Amino acid sequence: MTPWAWWAGHIGEDYEIAEASSRDAVIQAARREIAPSETFQIIEARSSTDRHFDGADVIPFVRTRNHEIITPETPA
């Protein structure tokens, strides 16, 4: 299993906007990639390192915690 990392994504979609080692870093990275008025979600997660995921387009999270909806007013 991979170490815990933070991920950002559009609401209801995959977490493909940004990845970082801390909550603040992923929020800042996501805000650089999206419109200032856009709401997005973040999550702290671990992924599998199993070989059967090699070559897969998406590797699912094995464990998650600390899901948040980030609005333009949320401080980083």
N, C-alpha and C positions, 0 to 999 in steps of 0.2 A: 504494500500500500504506500502511496506517496505521502509526503509530509502535508500537514494542513496548509492550505493556501486560500486566499480570498479571490472570488470571481465576481464579475459584473455582467449583467445582461439586460436586455429589454424585457419588460413585463410579459410573462407568458411564453417566452422563447428561451433558447439555450443561452448559457453564460459565455458569450463570445466577444463581448466588448473589451474586457480587460482581465488580467490576472496579476496578482501582486501578493507579497508576503504579509502585508498588514491591511487592516480595514481602511485606514486613512489613505494609504497608497493606492488601493484599488478605486476608491472614490475619486481621487484626484485624476487618475489615469482615465477613468470612464468619462469624467467631465471634459477632458481634452478631446474625446472621440465623439461626443454627442452634442446636440443643441443645448444651450444653457437652460432652456425651459423644459427639457425632457425629464420625465420620471423614469427611474430604472431600479433594478433589484441587485442586491449583493448577497453572497452566501460564502460561508467558510466551509470548505469541503476537502475530502481526500478521494483520490481515484485509485483504481486498481492498476497494478503493474503486471498482471497475469499475461502470459504470452498469447492467449486466445484473443486479446484485444489488439495485437499487433496488426497494423494496416487498417484498422477501423477508422471511419471518419470521426466518430464521437466515442470517447471513452466515458462511460457513466461514472457518476460519483458513487462511491461505496458508502461513505459516511458524510453527513452534513450537519451543520449547526449554525446558529447566528444569522438566519435569514432576515433581511431588512428591505423595505421599500425606501428608496432614496428620492426625495423630492428636491426641487431647486432650493428650498429653504433649509435643507438638512446641512448642518455644518460638517466639514470634513474632519 
